[in-house]
Amino acid sequence: MPRLDTLRSALRLLHAQADRPVLLGIGGTLLLVGISGTFAACSPLALKHLVDALAASTQGHQPGGYVLAQGAVYLLVLLVSRLAADVRPLLAGKVEQRVLAGLRQRFFAHLLRLPMSYLVKRHGGELLHSVDLAAAGSQLIISHVTNSIAPVLVELVVMAVILAQLQQPALVVLFAATAVTYLGVFSFGALRLTRQANAVSAASLDVHTQLTDGIAHVETLRCFSAGPQAEKAMAEASSRLACRWLEFNRRTVGTALAASVLFAVALAASSAIAADAVAQGQMTVGGFVLTNVYMLQMVRPLEVLGSAARDLARALGFMRPLLGILAEPTEPAEAARCMPPTSATASGSKCQPSAPSLRLENLHFGYEPCHPVIRGLNLEIPAGRTTAIVGRSGSGKSSLVRLLLRLYLPQAGHILLDGRPIEALPMADLRALIGLVPQECALLHATAASNIALGVPGASREDIELAARIAQLHHILEALPRGYDTLLGERGQTLSGGERQRLAIARALLRRPTIFLLDEPTSMLDSKTEAEIMAALRRVTAGCTTLVIAHRLSTAMHADEIVVLDGGQIHERGRHLDLLASGGLYAQLWRQQMHGAVWGN
């Protein structure tokens, strides 16, 4: 992303967070900026009048009361400037926090709508750290605009007006030339820093990726004695980050040294011009003091602007990763919808009315277009019937689930729901029809009840417990320290694999869908519990359109029809006994399982 495009994108992003409270906060901040900058620039002028009054007083030309009055004015100007500067961060901080909150919300909402094809290629730690970097960059921009750039510009303008009143053209030209040269030096330095800032961001993302990988997989690292390997990778990433920061700081120091030389030359020149004017009677001693104070005071704002230019270059580098993520196209935007409260019956044996039929027409799909997983698949799944999909690893079984949920889009062909392409349905409406039981149940860092009621916030405790009972989970949750209100912990590690799978079944049952997608719903259960769960599932899915992805063929044997995939195409289809009698691929897989052979996903 070119530098100017990055700047425009960053400003548009920050502007999008400017709601009414933010705009009011900005208005109040700018008012305080004007007050503090004006009074800060006027303080040397007040000091000039005080010095001149003191000089006249020593010669008896001014009464003591006048001197005291000038001293009071000088102190008042300093006090007002300081008070306005002290209060300003309060308003600026409020603006900053609202903008950052909006930024995080924008990122999170965008992340939830990004296509799975994009997300699976990005590391979670990298995505999370991108918003942290963008927040740091936004803080730099807001802080410098409200606490550095705007106050300094006001101060420089007022100083220029006051200097013009001294009627010393040489001083005005010197001040103007110094300001332009100073800003030129820092601007050039900031432009050269952009590449280093981008390199720092990339290296920082790498370090964060290593950290999150280590934290997320600490158990695996210990089991395989891979701790030293992970430590080495972390050390290499940290070393690269340190080198990038060193290069960034080296460039910064070079710019600062050039500015210091310029400052020394300008200060010497202004002192010489002012001293000559005093010697010729064209300027008072107070004017000499004012000139030198302004030169010193001008350098500080210019250095602030230079520092701001440097930090803004760094801020753009920090925001670049997030801007890249936000530039990625998302799934079609729709109004947020949640499942309505359920009204489960005591038996839990009936679906919502009008279970739809499913039809796959000439379906082609591959995670990489050059490596197809499904090739020209045609399949009719009648309404209210249970169809099982079985086959060897890589035959496209689980890919069908992702396509039905529109997590991915096929390269060709259509999926029809009651004759209507699922692309024509709003995403939320489509997914509200489906109850998914995945192979691996992803649990949130929340209570057991909240995890069961995911997407159904209006569910009553009775409905939640009923779903848990049907899934043979109620007695397990009741035994937890706080029952259904027990916090399950990150990734639900307080539950076993089989217990997490039962929770996934309860979650799907609570939605009371018209379509069930069961992606190996009993893969982590023992044979006895599997039989109990499958019996319960057959009861609650009666009348629903049900697609069972089966690796363990005992899960598929009671289906109305079994479809055997091989190479992304239908190899054979029929009922369990008929397929066994035909002696084909299904019979082969059945014999392997009955003899204890293990075959994968």
N, C-alpha and C positions, 0 to 999 in steps of 0.2 A: 504494500500500500504506500504510494508516494507520500512525501512529507506533508504537502498542502492538503491532500485528501484526508490524511490522518487528522490534521488540525480541524478541518471542516467537520469531519465525522464526530470528533470529540466534542466540539462546541454544540453540534446539533443534539448529541446525546445528553449533555448537561442541560441544554435549553429545554429538552423534553420533560425534565423533572421540575421545571419552574411552575408550580401551582401558585395559588393566591397567597398562602402564607410565606412561600419562598420569595415571591415578588415584594411583599410588604417588608420582609426582612432585608432584602437587598436595598429597598428604598431607604429604610432606616440606617443601614450600614453606610450607604453613600452619603447621607446627610452628615453622619458623624465623621466620615472621611473628609468632607469639605471643611468642616469646622476645625478638625485637628490639623489638616494640612495648611489651611490659611493661617491659623494662629502659630503653627510651628515656623512658617516662613516669616511671620511678622515679629517673632521674638528677637531676631538680630536687629531689626529696625528699632524696637523698643529699647534694646541695649544701647544702640547708637545715641538715642536721645538722652538716655541716662548718663552715658559717658560725657556727652557734650554739656549736659547740665552740671555734672561734677566739675568739669574743666572751667566752666563759667563761674561756678560757685567759689572756686579757689581764688579767682580774681575779683570776687565781690560783685560779679555781674548778675548773679541769680540768687534769690532768697533760698534758704534751706527748705522751706515748705515745697517749693517747686521740685527740688531734687527728690524729696520724699515721694511726691506725687509720681514722678517718672519711675522711681523704684517700684512703687505699688503697681503701676501699669505693666512694668516688665514682669513682675511676679504673677500678676493676673493673667497675662498672655500665656506664660509658661504653664500655669495651673489649668487654664481652659484647654490648652492643647493636650496636656497630659491626661486630663479627665476624659476627654473625648476619645483619645487613643485607648485608654483603659477599658471603657465601656464597649468600644467597637467589637472586640472579640466575642462578646456575649451574643450580639445579634448575628455576627458572621458565623459563630459556631452553630447556632440554631439553623441557619440556612444550610450550612455544610452537612449537618446530620440528616436533614430532610432530603437533601439531594442524594446523599449516600444510601439512605433507605430506599428511595425510588430507584436508584441504580441497581441495588441488589434485587429488588422485586422485578425489575425489568429483565435482568439476567435470568432469574429463576423461572419466570413465566416463559421466556424465550427457550430456555433449556428444555422445559417440559414439552414443547411443541416441535423440537428438532427431530428430523427423521432418524430412525434407528440406524440406518446405513451410515449416517455421519457419527453418531454417538459411539458406535462400537469401535470406531477407529481412533477415538480420542481417550486419553487416560483420564480417569475421574479426578485425580489429584491435579492434573494440568488445568482441567476446566475450573475447578474450585479456586486454584491459585490465581487464575486470570482475573477473577472478580476482586480478589484481594489486591492485586497489583493495580487494577483500574480504580479501586477505592483510594489507594495511596496517591495515584496520579491525580484524581479528582480533588483530593484534599490539597495537593500542591497548587493546583490551578486556582481553586477558590481562595485559599489562604493568600496567595500572592496578589490576586486581583483585589481583594478587600483590605489586605493589611500592608501591601507593598506598592503595587503598580498605581492604583487610584490615588492613595495619599501622596505618593511621590510626585505624580504628575501635577496635582493641585499645588503642592509646595513649590515645584519648579516654576510654574506659571506665575505665582505670586512673587517669587524671588526675582524673576525677570522684570516684572512691572516695577518693583522697588528699585532695582539696579538702574533702570532707565531714568529714574529721577535724579540720579547722582550726576548726570550730564558728563559722563566719562565714556565716550564711544569706544575707546580702546578696551576698557574693561568689559563692556557689553559684548564686543566681538570676541574677546578672549573666553568669556563664559560660554557663549554660544558655540564656539569652535571646540572648547573642551567637552561640552555636553554631547555634541554630535560625534566627536572622535571616541569618547568613552562608550557611547551606545553602539557605535560601529564595531569597536573591539569586542564587546560582549556579545553582540548579535552574531558576529562571525564565529566566535568561540562556541556559541550555542548551536549554530548550524553544524559545526564539526562534531558536536557531542551527540547528535541524533543517532548516528550509527552505533556509538558506544552504549547509548541508552537502550537501544533495541537488543544489543548483545547481552546486556545485563538482564533484561527481561527474559530472554530465551534461557539463559543460564539459571536464572532463579526458578523458572518453571521446571527445569530439569531436576534441580535440587528438591523441589516440592514433590515431584513425581517419585523420586527415590524414597523420600520420607513416608509418603502415604502408602507406597507399596510395602515398605517394611512394617508399618503399623498394621496394615490390613492382613498381612500374611506372616505375622510373627510366629504363629504356631507351625506353619509349614517350614519356615526357615529353620526353626529349632529341630523339627523332626528329621530334616535332611542335612543337619549340621552345616547349613548354608549361611550362617551368620557372618563369617569372615568374608565371604563372597559379596554379600550385601553391603558390608562395611566398606569394602574396597570400592564398590560402585558409588557409594555415597561420598567417599573421600575424593574420588575423581571429579564428581559433579561439583562438590564444594570448592575444590581447587580451581576448576574452570570459572566458577562464579567469582572467586576472589581475584583471579586474573582480570576478569572483565571490569570489576570495580576499580582495580588498580589503574587500568588504562583510562577509565572514565575520570578518575581523580587526577591522573597525570595531565590530561587535557585541561581540566579545570584549573590546575595550578598554573599552567602556561598562560592561560587567559588572565588570571589574577596578577601575575608578574608584569605583563604588558600594561595592565591598568595602573599598577603602582608607579611605573616609570612615567606614564602620562600624568598622573596626579602630581608627582614631584615637580615636573616641568611647569605645569599650569600654576601651581602654588607659588613657585619662584617668580614667574612672570607677573602674576597678579600683585604680589607684594611689592615688586619693583615699580609697577605702574602706580599703585596707590601711594607709595612713599614719595614718588616724584610729584604726584598731585598735591600732597600735603606740604612738601617743600616749597612749591610754587603758590601756596595759598588757595588752591582750587578745591581743597577738601579738608574737612576738619579731622581731628584725631578720631572722633567717633565714626566718621566716614571710613577712615583707615581700618578701624576695628570691624565695622560692618562688612567691608570688602573681604577681609581675611576670614571672618566667620562664615560669610556666604560661600567663599571658596571651599572651606572645610565642610560646610553644611550641604553644599551642592554635590560634593563628592560622595557623601553618604547616600543620598537618594539615587545617584547614578550607579553606585555600587549595588544598591538594592535592586535597581532595574536590571543590572547585569546578572545579579544572582537569580532574579526572577526568570530572565531569559534562559539561563542554564537549567534551572529547575523545571521550567516549562518544557524544555527539550526532553528532560528525563521523564516528565509526566506523560508526554505523548508516547514515549517508548513504553511506559508502564501500561498505558491504555490500549496500545496496539493489539495485544492478544484478545482482549474482550471485544474490541471493535470488529475483529475478524470473525469472532463467534456470532455476534449480533448481525453480521452481514449474511450469515448462512440462511437460506430460505427455510421456512418452517412448514409444518402441515397447515392446511387451510384453517384460518382463524374462525373460531366459533364461540358463541356464548358459553360460558362455563355452566355445566350442568352436573348435578349429582343425582344418584338414584333416590327415588322417593322412599319414604318409610315403608317397611315391609309389613305384611299382615299374615304371617305364616300360620298355617293351621297346625293343630296338635300333631297330626300325622305327618305333616310335611310331604304329602304324597302327590301334590298336584302342581303343575306348572301354570304360568299365566296362559291365557287363551291364545289360540292362533299361532301355534308353532310353525315357523316357515320352512319351506324346502330350500335346499342349497344345490346349486349346479355349477360345476367347473367346466369352462369351455376353452379347449385348446390352450391350456395354461402353460406358460413358459416362465421360469424364474431361476435366477442365480445370484448369489451375493456378489459375485464378480461376473459380468456378462459373458466373459469368455469361458467360464466354468459353470455351466447350467446344472442346477440341482433337480428341477422339474422340467420335463420335456413333453410338451403337447398333451397335457393331462386332461382327460374328459371324464367327469364323474357326476352322477346324479345321487343326491342324498335326500331321500323322501322326507316329507314333513312328519315329525313325531316318531321317527324311527332312529335306531342306534346303529351307526356304521363304525366299524373298527378299521384303522389303517395300520398295517404291520409291514415289516420288511427289514432288510439288513441296514447296517449303519450307513448313513449318507444317501439313503434312497429318497429323501425329501419329505419324510413324515412330519417332523416338527416344523418344517418350513411352511407347511399348509396352515398350521395354527397361526403363524406370524402373518401370513397373507390374509387370512380371514379376519384378523384383528386390525388389518391395514397398518401394521408396524412396518411393512415393506410393501412395495407395489410391484406387480409382475411386469416382466419385460414385454409380454404379449398375452393375449387372452383375457378372459373375464371370469369373475366370481359373481353369480347371480343369487339374490335372496328373493324368493317368490317371483323369479323372473326379472327382478330389477337389479342392475349393477350396484354393487355395494359402494362404488365411488359416488353414486348419486345420493347416498344417504349421508346426513350429517354424521361426523365422526362420533360425537357423543351419543347419538341415537343408536348407531350400529353397536357400539360397545356396551350400551345399556341392555341390549338384547342378549348378551353373551355372559355366561358364567364360566370362567377359566380356572382350571386346576392344573398348574404348571408342574414340570418335573421338579424344579427347585423353587420352593416357596420363599420369596423375598419378604422379610418382615421389617417393619419400621421400628425405630427406637421409640416405642410407645407401649401402652398397656395391651394386654391380651384382648380385651374387649374392643379397643380401638382398632387393632389389627384385623379382627374378624369383620368389623363394620367399615372397613376401608371402602370409600366411595358410597357408603350408605349412612351418612351422619345422623339421619333421623331414626335409625333402628333402635327399638326398645331393648332393655336388658333381657326381657323374656324371649324376644326373637333371636337375640345373639346366643342365649343359652340353648334354645331349641336347635339352632344350627349346629352348635358344638355337640349336643347330645347325639344328633344323627351321625355326626362325623366321629363318634366314639372318643370325644376329646373332653367332655364336661368334667369327668372325674379327675382328669389330670390337671385341669386349670383350677378346679376347686381346691386341690391339694397344695397349690402355690401359696407363698406367704400372705399375699393379699388377694388371692383368688383371681377373678377376672380383672382386677385393677392392678395386678402385678406388672411392673415394667419389665418387658422381655429383654431389653438390652440390645446393643447394636447387632444387626443381622439375626436377632432371635437366637443367640447362642445359648440361652438358658434352656432351650428346648432341644430335644433330640431331633434327628432328621425325620423320623417317622411322625413325631408329634408336630413338627412344622408342616408336614404334608397333610396331616389331619386338619390343621388350622386352615390350610389353603382350601380344603374341601368345604369346611364350614363357611369360609368367606364366599365361595361360589354359591353355596346353597342359600345364603342370606339374601342374595340379589334376586332370587326367584326368576331366573332368566327363561327365555323360550328356546335358547340354544346353549347346550353344554359343550365345551371343548375340554376334554380330559386328556392332558398330555402325560401319559403314564401316571395316573393318580395314586397308584399303590406301590411305586417302585421302591420305597423305603420301609415297607411294612412286612411283617412276618406273614406266613401263609394263613394262619388262623384269622389275624386281624384283617388281612386282605379280603378274605371271604366275607367277613362281616361288613366291611366298608363297601365292597362291590354290591352286596345285597341291598344295603341302604341306598347306594347310588342308583341302582336299577329301580328302586321304589320311587325315589324323588324325581328321577328323570323321566318317569313314565309319561308319555304324551309330549315330551320335548324332543326336539331334533338334537341328537347327540352324536358327537364325533369323538371317538376314543383313539388316541395314539398309543399303541401298545407295543412294548418291548417284551414284557412277560405275556406270553400268549394266553395264560390263564385269565388275564384281564379281558381278552378279546373274545373268548370262546362263546359267550352268551349273546354276542351282538346279533342284530337282525341280518347283517351282512358284513363279511370280512373282505377287505380289499388289500391285496398283497402288492406292494410297490417294489420295483427293482429298477435301478437306474433312472428314477424319476418318472417311470411309466407304470401302468397297471400290468402286472405280470399274470395275476389270476384273481378271481373273486368268487365268493360264495359263502355258504354257512360252514361252521366249524367241521361237522362230520363229513360233509361233501368234499371239503378241501383235503381232509385227511385221506379220504378214500381215493382221491385223484392222484396222490403220491407226488405232488409237485413241490414247489419251493416251501409252501406253508407246512406241508407234512415233514419236510426236511428240518425246518426250524423247530417244529414241535418235537421231533425225535431228539434233536440236540439238547433242547431244554429239559426234556424228560430224563435224559442221561446226564444231566448236570453240567452241560456245556454252557459257557457264558458268552453271550453275544451282545454287542454294545448298541448304543443309540444310533 
